[in-house]
Amino acid sequence: MVEIFYILVVTEIALGVYSLWDGWEWLRMVRRRLSSHAGFYAPVAALICPCKGNEPGLEENLLALTRFDYLQYEIYFPLATSLDPALKVIERVKARTERPVHIVVAGPPENCGEKVFNLQRAVQSLPEKFEVIVFVDSDVRLPQRWLAKLVAPLQDFRIGATTGYRWIIPSRRIGEGGLASAMASAWNAAIATLLNRPRENFCWGGGTAIRRKTFDDAGVLELWDGAVSDDFALTNALAAAAKPIVFCPECLAPTPHPWTGSSLVEFTNRQILITRVYSPRRWALGFAANAGYSFTLVFAATIVLGAMIDGDPWIQLALAAFVIVLLSMAKGALRTLAVAEMLPEWKAQLDPWSWTWVLLAPVVPFLFTLNFLASLLTRSIRWRNIRYELISPNVTRVLTR
């Protein structure tokens, strides 16, 4: 058993060293992007932000979309129904800005995700004048230069799309969902650091820009038929067209959203199940990495505990296993350094939670493992109070509304 212990631990240490090196390369990439000028490309853009419900902070989030330091853009807010509570918020935002704001009532989804259906209707309503389409989520709070920085790299016609990613801002108090949001932030941060290589990157629906011609040529609207994941369908379309996706860390999207334990489990399980359906390769690699880490630490703890009970030497075993934990914490520290540089304006909110991405990093793979196991047991998800069954990337069954 001790031989198996050392084989597993040495393997995980080797993987941990590689992961730490990869995290260092990610930090270097972030710093290069932050210190470089994206360019001056700023064509007429359509900003599409699907909304549903009056979620916390919605009005402030939507107002931020009207204040971008970008000359030519209009905002489209697609909704499933005119009875949606978000409509009143959108109307108040519209009344407070001179920026052109359009409301698109899409109607109920037809065997696809509601968000996807709303996006389809919004894109179909766009006049020909728009050269770039930008997709954004309603739960992010974006700075003034965000849109210009996301669009500018598209001056290179070889690029398929540019994307940002969310950074969850933990709640301020442990007793008010702070611990759940801290875990959500640490879980999400592990995914953010996967965005590094253009051929391996993926689009995040909460912050993606694409030339309209690229969007049309890739046949994204057709791929959205029957889909529940707008961003994975877009990612797969660009992969098929051999168009790289560029991650813009300067466009990281702060997400100050409240969390509970149940919403954390629902969110993380949903994301991994969607990954299983739309990107089996990413799912398999992630499952192997996280399950291997979790199994090794549980097995190591069992061996160490057994040695302690039997009176055998155990300290060296515990120290060897702890190296795995230290490597994970070190990568979490790199994420902490990176987010401080990417979101300096959120320093006051981030500083009290700097421990989140360090101390919770060794725990995150256990949650991922549970998410991967859950994705083996069901094809059903709940998203914005609608239940879907994910049959395939292009076949979705709406179970309940």
N, C-alpha and C positions, 0 to 999 in steps of 0.2 A: 504493500500500500504506500509506503514511503517513496518507493521508486516512482509510482504513478504521481504522487504529490509533486515531486521535483520535476517530472516531465511537464505536468500541467503548469506549474508555477513558472518555470523557465520559459515556456512558450508564451505565457501571458506577459511576462516581463519583456520579452523580445517585442511582442506586439505593442506593449505600452511604450517602449522606447521609440518605435516607429511612429506611433500615434502622437507622441510628444514632439518629435521632429516635424511631423505634418502640421501640428498646431503652431510651431514656430514659423514654418513656411507660410501659414495662413496669416499670422500676425505681420510678417514681412510684406505679404501681398496687401494687407489692409493699409499699412503705412505708406507703401508706394502709391496706392490709389488716393489716399488722403492728401499726399504731397504733390500730386500731379493735377494739371488743369484738364478738365474733361473736353473742353472745346467750346465752340460758339454755335453749334448746330441747334436751331430752335424753330422748327417748322410749326405750322398750325396743328394743334393737338386736340384730340377729344379725350377728356378725362372721364372714365366711366366708373362710378361707385355704386354698386348694388346695395340696397338697404332693406332691412327688415326689423321692425320693432323699434321701440324707443329705448335702446340700450344705454347704460350709464355713460355720460360724457359725449353722447352722440352730437349734440348741437355744436359743442366746441370742436369736435373732430371735423365736422363738415365745414364749419367756418374756416378752419385752417386750409381747406382745399380751395377756398376762394381767394386766398391771400398769397399765392405763389408769386415769386419774382420771375414771371414768365409772361411775355407780352401777348401771345396769341394762343389762347386755349379756351375751350368751353367745357362745361361740366354737364354730365348726363347722370341722372339718378334713376335707375330702373327699379320698379317695385312690382310685386306680384299682384297687388290689388290696391285700389284707391281707398280701401278701408284700413290700410296699414297705418299704425300710429306714427310711423316714421314720416309720413307725408306731411303732417303738421309741422314737424321739425324742419323738414326740407323747405317748406313754404316760408318759414320764418327766416331761414338762412338766405333764401332767394330774395326776400325783401330787404336784407341788410347788405347786399352787394350789387355792384354794377356789372359784375362778371356774368356773362350769359349762362343761365342755368335751365336745363331741360328735364322734365319729368316724363319717364316712360313707364306706362302701366302695361306690364307684359301679360298678365292673366295667369291662371294656374299652369304648372308644368305638365308637359305631355311626355310621360315615361322618360324623364331625365331629371337631374337635380334642379331645384327651383332657382338657385343662383345661376347655373348654366343657362337655363331658359331665359332668365331676365337679361343676361349678358347678350345672348343671341339677338333678342328683340332690340336691345340698345344699339348693337353694332349695325343691325339692318336699318336702323333709323338714321344713321349718320349721313350727312351730305357728302358729296365728293371732295369738298375743299380740305378735309382733314388728311394730312399726310402721315400722322402718327397717332396710334391709339395707346392710351395708358389706362391700365386697370389698377384700381386701388380698393382696399377694404374700408369699411366704415368705422372700425374699432381702433384705427391708428391715428396718431396725432403728429402731423408732419411739419417740418420747418419750411421757411419760405423758399429756400434754394433747392428743395428736394426735387421738384419736377424738372428744373433745368439740368440738374446733375444726372438724372435718370435718362433723359432724352438725348443729351449731347453726344454720347458715344455712338449713337445710331448713324452719325455722319459716315461711318464706315459701312458700306453696303454689304460687306461680308458677314456682318453680325446679324444673327437671327433676332435676338431680343436682349434687352437689359433687364436685370431684376435686382430688387433689394431683398430684404427679409425682415421679419418682425423681430423685435427684442422686447420681451415681456418685462414690464416694469413692475416689480413686486409691490404688493400693498404694504402700507407703512407699518401696520400693526399685526403681530402674530395672531392675536385674538380675533381679528377681523378678516380672516382668510389669508393672512400674510404667509403662513407656512405653506398652504396649498399653492399660492401664487409664486412663492420662492421655488418650489419644486417644479412648477410649470415653466418658470424662467430658465432653470438649470437644464431641464429636459429639452426645451426649445433651443438653448444655446448650443447643445451638442449637435443639433442639425445645422445650425448656422455655419459652423466651422467645416461642414462638408462642401460648402460652396467655395471653390477655389480654382477648378480647372474648367475652362469653357466647354470642352466636349463632354464633361461629366455633370455640369451644372443642371439645375432644373429651374423652371419658372415658378415664382411664388405669386399666386393670384392677387395677393394684397398689395403688390407693387411691381408691376411689369410694364415695360414700354416696348412697342414693336411697330415697325413701319407698316402702314396699311397694305402696301403691295406685298410685303413678306407674309402678312397675315392671310391675305387672299390666296397667294400662290401656294401656301402650305395647306390650304383647304381646312382651316381651323373650324369654320362654321359647320362644315359637314361632320368633322370629328366630334364636335360637341353634341351632335344628335345622339340621344340615348346615354349621354355621359353624366356623371355626378361630380367629377373633378375637372373644373375648368383649367387649372394650371397644369395638371399632369397630361391632359389631352393636348394642351398647347405645347408642352415639353416634347411629347412623343411626335407631334407634327413637325416640329423643328428638327428633331433628330432624324426623322425620315427624309427631310430636305437637306440634311447635312449642314445645317445652320447653327453655329455655336451660340451659346447663351453666356453673356458676360455679367458676372456678379459685381454690383456696385456697392461696396461697403459704406461709401459715403451717403448712401440712400437707405441706411438702416432705418426701420420704421418703429419708433417707440410705441408700445402698446400698453397703456395703463388700464388694463381690464380687470375687474374683480374676479376672484376665483374661489371655488369651494372644492372640497375633496371629490365630490361627485362630478363636478364639471371638469376637473382635472382628468379623472379616469375616462370620462366620456370623450373628451377632446383627444387624449393621447391614443386611446383605442381606435377612434375613428381615423386618425391620421395614418396609423400603421395598417389598418385594413385597406384603406384607399391605396396605400403604397403596394400592398400585396396584389391588388387587382390591376393597377395601372403600371407598376414597375416591378415585376417579379424578381429581376436581378438585384435591384437595390434592396428589396425586401429580404432576399436570401442572404446577401452579404451582411446586412444589419442583424438579422437573426443569429447568424453564426458568430458574429463578433460579440454581441451582447450576451447571448446564452453561454458562450464559452467563458467569458469573464465571470458571469454570475455563478456558473457551475464550479469553476476553479476556486473562487473564494469560499463558497459553501463547503466544498470538499476539503479545502485547506483548513477551515475552521473546525471541521469534524476531526481531522487528523490531529490538529494541535490540542483540541479538547481531550481526545483519547489519550494522547501522550501525557497530558497533565494528570489525568485520572490514574494512569498506569504508573506514574512516577518516572517516566522516561524523559530524556532531554527534549525540551519543546521550544525553548527561546529562539534557537536558530531557525526552527520551522516558522515560528510566528513572524520573525523579522523578514524572512524570505518572502512570505505572503504579503507582508505589509509594504514591500517595495511596489507591488502592483497598485496598492491604494495610493501611495505617494506619487507615482507616475500620473495617475488619474487626477490627483489634486493639482499637480504641476500644470497639466494641460488646462485645468479650470482656472488657474492663475493667469495663464496666457489669455484666456477669454476675458478675464477681468481687466487686464491691461488694455485689450483691444476695445472693449465697449466704452471704457473711459475716454479713449481717443476718438471713437466714432460718435459719441453722444455727449460732448462736453456741456451742452446746455441742460442736460438732465443730471448733472453731477450731484446736486443736492438730494435727489431722489435715489440715485444709485449708490452713493457712498455708504449709507447704513446697511446695504445689502451686498456689499462686496464679498462677504463670506459665502454668499449663495453659490457662486460659480466655482468656488474652491472646495468647500466642505461637502457640498451636495454632489459634486462631480462623481465620486466613487459610488454613490447610491443610485444615480440615474440609470446605469445599465440594468439594474434589477427591475425598475419600472418598465424600461424598454422590453425586457424579457417577458414580463407579464403581458405587455401589449401584443407582442408577437404571438404568444401562446393564445391569447384571446382571439387574434385574427384567424387562427386555425379552426375556431369553433363556430364561427358565424360569418355570414355575408351581409348582415344587417347592421345599419348605422342609424343614429338619430342626429339630425342636423337642423337646427333652427326649428325644432318641434315637428319636423316631418321625418317619418321613418322610410328608409329606402332599403331595398335589397340589391346588392351589386352583383349582377349576373356575370358581366364582363365589362371591359372598358367602354363598350358601346351599347350595352343593354342594362338598363336600370328599371327596376320595378318600384313604383311609388306605393308603399304599403298603407300608410295613414297620413292624413293631412290635419 
